């Protein structure tokens, strides 16, 4: 394709003589300065590569968590933080404990026993089955309503939550929001009626067979039964057999253990404010990830964007009026302890938490931001919308934020924003082994950082 | 990440009972109907898979071109076209003719001859070097201005056009537009001063070493010298040595041949208009691709989107007022003969060409459309913008269209539109071996089709 040749053929080459920030520049000129700096920066590629390939999966409590914290501290220092705070934080310590196994057997039309393995991952926080595993007849349900209707048939069964991922929701987080309750509460809801274990259909738009893990929360009133997620191709295989009235038996062998809480850290890089050092603007992502992947989109990209904004501000000589804290939160995936600690510590120190921005929806091309703010703040923010149009981030909607910054709103009423990248590809890789460095497009990730930096600059300059 | 659970957890599951179009529906309801149908459709996946994996690269004149035409005809029929027209069209017939080879040698600091191969692809339409190849000292230039300044030094040299791809242009087509002249005209501009051959830096944002081909146009006044594109890692290697003042010699062996024009076809599926059958709305992409890849984003996705809109309209029982022609253009990459023929034929048959829409910028998540239209048409289109917001395609800008529909504007003054997908990833794969099925996200491609279908529906319903 070459249609734009005529349109753009005459644009002269621009030069890269590095400019510095000065107060006389227009907002659009400052944002362009930031954008130019970030779009040619090699740091995001290098940082994401190191975090995903050298540290890798980094669930709270793991040795990789400690490596990630040390890496984060060094990266913040290299980016030019005025200081780096390692904020201690107790984190949960769940371990997978071994290789998850799941299989199905059934008698075919000729009475022969057929057997196949499922591509399964134990759901985070779930407890192991014991070495012998759990076994039972499969009962398929498509909703909790169906579970309730069949509650007398649940005892001793393996409940198969077969809730399709809603492809017609253009915003894929809506589909996730609809289904995630089955992963989160499905085990205890089934255990209430005596189920032996649960198998949850992965929440994904992908065509592959990777299972997508995530966390559950047991209800202490009921037995803590094993729970696994399975891939979509295995789901299709099971559904085909069940539709043909075959009786399936499933066996699950898992090894999950909840160890005592351990010590982790929020890694906080700071640029100290020149006019209102006691008023804090927060930007961050979470440093932890699931154990089975590289945590690239979730949330390596949020981490890398956070550090990149610090680097760019410092490189351009931008000195914020307010203190900006660049935060790598210790634990989001199975506890959100990092965000809770950050808010509690700010409360204990009587800080003013002006604004918080999180990137935790993947490193995809940015579309805009979701804001949880008052009407007056919304009106102020909305007036800046056009400054984001050249960078693709001008879709401003109400509602949004992030799991790690949520406690700030609860504690202080802080104005929150969440970066909204395009969501089409997120659930292809979310919480699956496929969330790796190679799934990230570096330009898309950097463009997210550009929009985030622009928002932080405006909030810092004009206040809220 | 799980932040949206609370926001969306309570949305009830929607049902998929397939509705049909009826006149009483609001525009937003019709567009939702179209979107729901396309987002759950398996046809785009299957069609793209077949075109890329079973047909593959399909340059004009190749056996794969004929396979692609036959495939396109069947796919149009399967989608429910009222009729399928195979519009004959003479197309250029360039062949690569063999394996392209390029290498560099130089004397290192110790006087030893060092040699390395370049990952090179002959540029389309370029003629072969002869079996012995061409060889010469490398002269690096960063612009045509530099070439002119050094014109007395060009004779017998291999000119290395080292024009960096502009990373600070957020819209990547601007960077392409700035640099593509070196691929297109660089050989003849250098041959004018006696160059032996040219090596062109690939126009890409990717970090890999794939060379990106494309077409050139020789100026008949000068010798038709060999021309190759090379990958970015090889560019870096050469630049490093040249910066260190080593004298490089390069050798190019290419085999390109321009054979006599041959017969191809525009594949035209038609839904005949119920009220204005003589007024034609055109939508399309181009069926041809470069020989070295699967032509997935360029322009398999445009082809698949075109067919998908036809399928959805037919499946929903939508009967357009105007005739809609769904066109797979025969030849865009090295001649744009398909579009020229389509316009000439419409002129010869005295048709009214109301509107034309092309998708030829990749199958990425849609951002909006570019329109080349009059002020009054622009105002009409702009009033529809909000209908596109739920589908991500509401960035309406002036200027745009497509290479294949351009001749309609020249011939008839037809109002033109081009789909504008997000451009961040396009030049990672454009004209390189990496433009394959796996590089396409099916949801993103389908969402492009949704926005295109919505635009066609509105133009058909309200006219222009």
Contacts between the chains, C-beta under 8 A, distances in Angstrom:
chain1	res1	chain2	res2	distance
A	1	B	286	8.0
A	1	B	298	5.5
A	1	B	299	6.5
A	1	B	332	7.1
A	1	B	360	4.5
A	1	B	361	6.3
A	1	B	402	7.8
A	1	B	403	6.6
A	1	B	430	7.6
A	2	B	180	6.5
A	2	B	214	7.3
A	2	B	215	7.7
A	2	B	403	6.1
A	3	B	358	8.0
A	3	B	360	6.6
A	3	B	361	7.9
A	3	B	400	7.9
A	3	B	401	6.7
A	3	B	402	5.3
A	3	B	403	4.5
A	3	B	406	7.1
A	3	B	418	6.9
A	4	B	173	4.4
A	4	B	174	7.6
A	4	B	176	6.7
A	4	B	177	4.8
A	5	B	176	7.9
A	5	B	177	5.5
A	5	B	180	5.3
A	5	B	181	7.6
A	5	B	184	7.6
A	7	B	177	6.2
A	7	B	399	6.2
A	8	B	173	6.7
A	8	B	174	5.0
A	8	B	176	7.5
A	8	B	177	2.5
A	8	B	178	6.1
A	9	B	177	5.6
A	9	B	178	7.3
A	9	B	180	7.4
A	9	B	181	6.0
A	11	B	174	6.5
A	11	B	177	6.8
A	11	B	178	5.6
A	13	B	143	7.0
A	13	B	163	8.0
A	13	B	166	7.3
A	13	B	178	6.6
A	14	B	166	6.9
A	14	B	168	6.8
A	16	B	168	7.7
A	35	B	168	7.0
A	35	B	170	7.1
A	36	B	168	4.6
A	39	B	167	5.0
A	39	B	168	5.0
A	39	B	170	7.5
A	40	B	167	5.1
A	40	B	168	6.3
A	45	B	207	7.4
A	143	B	13	7.2
A	166	B	13	7.2
A	166	B	14	6.9
A	167	B	39	5.0
A	167	B	40	5.1
A	167	B	443	7.7
A	168	B	14	6.8
A	168	B	16	7.7
A	168	B	35	7.0
A	168	B	36	4.6
A	168	B	39	5.0
A	168	B	40	6.3
A	170	B	35	7.1
A	170	B	39	7.4
A	170	B	390	6.1
A	170	B	391	5.9
A	170	B	392	6.9
A	170	B	447	6.8
A	173	B	4	4.3
A	173	B	8	6.6
A	174	B	4	7.6
A	174	B	8	4.8
A	174	B	11	6.4
A	176	B	4	6.8
A	176	B	5	7.8
A	176	B	8	7.6
A	177	B	4	4.9
A	177	B	5	5.4
A	177	B	7	6.3
A	177	B	8	2.7
A	177	B	9	5.4
A	177	B	11	6.9
A	178	B	8	6.3
A	178	B	9	7.3
A	178	B	11	5.8
A	178	B	13	6.5
A	180	B	2	6.5
A	180	B	5	5.4
A	180	B	9	7.5
A	181	B	5	7.7
A	181	B	9	6.3
A	184	B	5	7.8
A	205	B	443	5.6
A	207	B	45	7.4
A	207	B	442	7.5
A	214	B	2	7.4
A	215	B	2	7.9
A	286	B	1	7.9
A	298	B	1	5.6
A	299	B	1	6.5
A	332	B	1	7.0
A	358	B	3	7.9
A	360	B	1	4.3
A	360	B	3	6.6
A	361	B	1	6.2
A	361	B	3	7.9
A	365	B	365	7.0
A	365	B	422	4.8
A	365	B	424	5.2
A	367	B	392	7.2
A	390	B	170	6.1
A	391	B	170	5.9
A	392	B	170	6.9
A	392	B	367	7.2
A	392	B	422	7.3
A	399	B	7	6.0
A	400	B	3	7.8
A	401	B	3	6.6
A	402	B	1	7.7
A	402	B	3	5.3
A	403	B	1	6.5
A	403	B	2	6.0
A	403	B	3	4.6
A	406	B	3	7.1
A	418	B	3	6.7
A	422	B	365	4.8
A	422	B	392	7.3
A	422	B	422	6.8
A	424	B	365	5.2
A	424	B	441	6.0
A	424	B	443	4.6
A	424	B	444	4.9
A	424	B	447	6.6
A	425	B	441	5.3
A	425	B	443	7.5
A	425	B	444	7.2
A	428	B	441	7.3
A	430	B	1	7.7
A	441	B	424	6.0
A	441	B	425	5.3
A	441	B	428	7.3
A	442	B	207	7.5
A	443	B	167	7.6
A	443	B	205	5.6
A	443	B	424	4.6
A	443	B	425	7.5
A	444	B	424	4.9
A	444	B	425	7.2
A	447	B	170	6.8
A	447	B	424	6.6
